[in-house]
Amino acid sequence: MHQHEHEKVERNIRCAVLTISDTRDKESDKGGQLVQSLLQDMNVEVDEDHYTIVKDNKEDIQSQIDSWLASDIDVIITTGGTGISQKDITIEAIRPLLDKEIEGFGELFRYLSYTEDVGTKSLLSRAIAGTVMNKLIFTLPGSTGAVRLAIEKLIKPELNHMVYELNK
């Protein structure tokens, strides 16, 4: 038995999915589509109004996040823009919004990426997670491998407990 199994949210968790990309649209957004699919497998709600794509622009990212923070969602998951190129500004847009950073998420994500998938290239990922206004935010790279790893190995096992903790 998982140590937190008795601490569960007694309703469906509501999530928003934000893809940050200058080149993707809803048809070509494999990362955002996979996030939604994996969340649905977990009985996490993502409705049409809570999935969108914005350009790699700090103001656009923050505006969309702020909009969702004012709604009745529990979790925001972003994909894209977590690398080190000039256009990768997701972390710079989201980190200032956080009330608390969950440092272990990024640390474990990079460790698992290193050991299970990409080797030393994992050090290029700046994926983070944190809380803001009693909601969770996870910033994931845009690749489907990274999305699957983060959701299946880190988010899925602890999501219910994290939402429970933020709402108790």
DALIN-V444796 format. One record per backbone hydrogen bond with DSSP energy under -0.5 kcal/mol. CO is the residue of the C=O (numbers start at 1). NH is the residue of the N-H. E is the energy in kcal/mol with one decimal. If there is no record, write none. Layout:
# DALIN-V444796
<<CO,NH,E> <CO,NH,E>>
This chain:
# DALIN-V444796
<<2,5,-1.7> <4,7,-2.0> <6,8,-1.0> <13,45,-2.8> <14,74,-3.0> <14,75,-1.8> <16,77,-2.8> <17,52,-1.9> <18,79,-2.2> <19,21,-0.7> <19,54,-2.6> <25,29,-1.2> <28,30,-1.8> <29,33,-2.1> <30,34,-2.3> <31,35,-2.3> <32,36,-2.0> <33,37,-2.3> <34,38,-2.9> <35,39,-2.4> <36,40,-2.5> <37,41,-1.8> <38,42,-0.7> <39,42,-1.0> <39,44,-2.4> <40,43,-1.7> <45,15,-3.3> <47,50,-2.2> <48,51,-1.1> <50,17,-3.2> <52,19,-2.5> <54,21,-2.6> <55,57,-2.6> <57,61,-2.5> <58,62,-2.6> <59,63,-2.5> <60,64,-2.1> <61,65,-2.5> <62,66,-2.9> <63,67,-2.0> <64,68,-2.1> <65,69,-2.5> <66,70,-1.2> <68,71,-1.6> <68,73,-0.6> <74,136,-2.5> <75,16,-2.5> <76,138,-2.6> <77,18,-2.5> <78,140,-3.0> <79,20,-3.1> <81,90,-1.4> <81,91,-0.7> <82,126,-1.9> <85,88,-1.1> <87,89,-1.2> <89,93,-1.8> <90,94,-2.4> <91,95,-2.7> <94,97,-1.7> <94,98,-0.8> <95,98,-1.2> <100,131,-2.9> <101,103,-1.0> <102,105,-1.5> <102,106,-0.8> <103,107,-2.0> <104,108,-2.9> <105,109,-2.8> <106,110,-2.4> <107,111,-2.1> <108,112,-3.1> <109,113,-2.7> <110,114,-2.3> <111,115,-2.7> <112,116,-2.8> <113,117,-1.7> <113,118,-2.1> <113,119,-1.0> <114,119,-0.7> <118,121,-1.3> <119,122,-2.0> <120,123,-1.6> <121,124,-1.9> <122,125,-1.6> <128,139,-3.1> <129,102,-2.9> <130,137,-2.6> <131,99,-3.3> <131,100,-1.6> <132,135,-1.1> <135,132,-2.3> <136,76,-2.4> <137,130,-2.1> <138,78,-3.1> <138,140,-0.6> <139,128,-0.6> <140,80,-1.7> <143,147,-2.3> <144,148,-2.7> <145,149,-2.3> <146,150,-2.6> <147,151,-2.6> <148,152,-2.7> <149,153,-2.4> <149,154,-0.5> <150,154,-1.4> <150,155,-2.8> <151,156,-3.3> <154,158,-0.8> <155,158,-0.8> <155,159,-2.3> <158,162,-2.8> <159,163,-2.7> <160,164,-2.3> <161,165,-2.7> <162,166,-2.0> <163,167,-1.1> <164,167,-0.8> <164,168,-0.7> <165,168,-0.6>>
